[in-house]
Amino acid sequence: MIRAKNLSTRFWGEVVKTIAYLTNKSSTRAMWNITPEEAWIGIKPTMNHLRIFECTTHMHVPKEKRQKLDDESSKCFFWGYSEVSKAYRVYELKTC
């Protein structure tokens, strides 16, 4: 994924987390017609929230953190999935 998207190697940790997340939601040969997450939790995982790695997204900027004529959103890249909540991990372009 790093080479395919021409990313810096400093992002390898985010790539590994995303690959592990997707692997746990995908079926494998070791378990017939069942995903690792389904085997562990007992519930079939949903796939409708999956996104393309490093696609362009926009993150909402609260009123408290912007001025009158500032944009209401900030351009970001999708990096992966949160480990603690039902949210996405993004990388803001302003920090590049």
N, C-alpha and C positions, 0 to 999 in steps of 0.2 A: 504494500500500500504506500509505503514511503517513496519508493522509486516511481511508482505509477503516477503519483501526484506531484513529484519533484519537490518533496518536503525536506526541510532541514532534519538532521538526525536527532535534534533536541526534542522532537515530538514522538520519539519511539515509544515512550511510556503510554501516551494517549492511544497510539495505534494498537498496542498490546491489549489494553483494557477493552477497546472496541472489538477486537478479534475474539477475545474471551467471551464477551457478552453475546456476540453473534453465534459463536460455537455452541454455547449452552442452549440457545434457542433453535438450533438446527438438528435434524435427525442424523444419526451416525450408523455405521455398519455394526458397531459393537452392540447397539440396542435396537432390536427389530421394531421399526415403525413407531419409535418413541424418542423424544428429545431428552437430553440430560436433565434439563429443568423440570420436565414432566415427571421423570423418574424420581427426582429428589422431592418435589413439592406435591405431586399428584394431580396437578392441573395443567392442561394443555396451554402453552404460552400463546399470546396473541402476537401477530406480526404486523398489524396495521400501523404501528407507530414507527416502524423502521425508516430510516432516511439514508441517503447516499453520503458516504464519508466525504468531508470537506466541501459540501455544497454550500452555496451562499445563502445566508439567512439574515434576518433582521431582528434585533433585540430591542424591546421597548425600553425607553429611558424615562424614568419617573419625572414628574413635574419639578420635584425638589432638586433634581440634578441637572436641569437645563434652564436656559433663559428663554425669553419670549420668542425669539426668532430662530432658536436652535431646532434641529430635527427631532422628531418624536421617537425615532428609532436609530440604532447604530448598526452599521454593516458588520457582519461576523461570518465566520466559517463554522460549520457543524463539525464537532470533534468526537462526539460519542454520547453515551448515555450515563446519567447520574447513577451512582451506586446506592444512594440513600433515599431518593425520592423519584417520582415519575416525572423526570425532567431531562432536558438535553444539556450537554456540555458544549459550549461554543467558545470560540477564540475571537476576541474583538480585534478588528483591523487597526484601530487607533494605537494599539499597544505594539504593533509590529515595528 
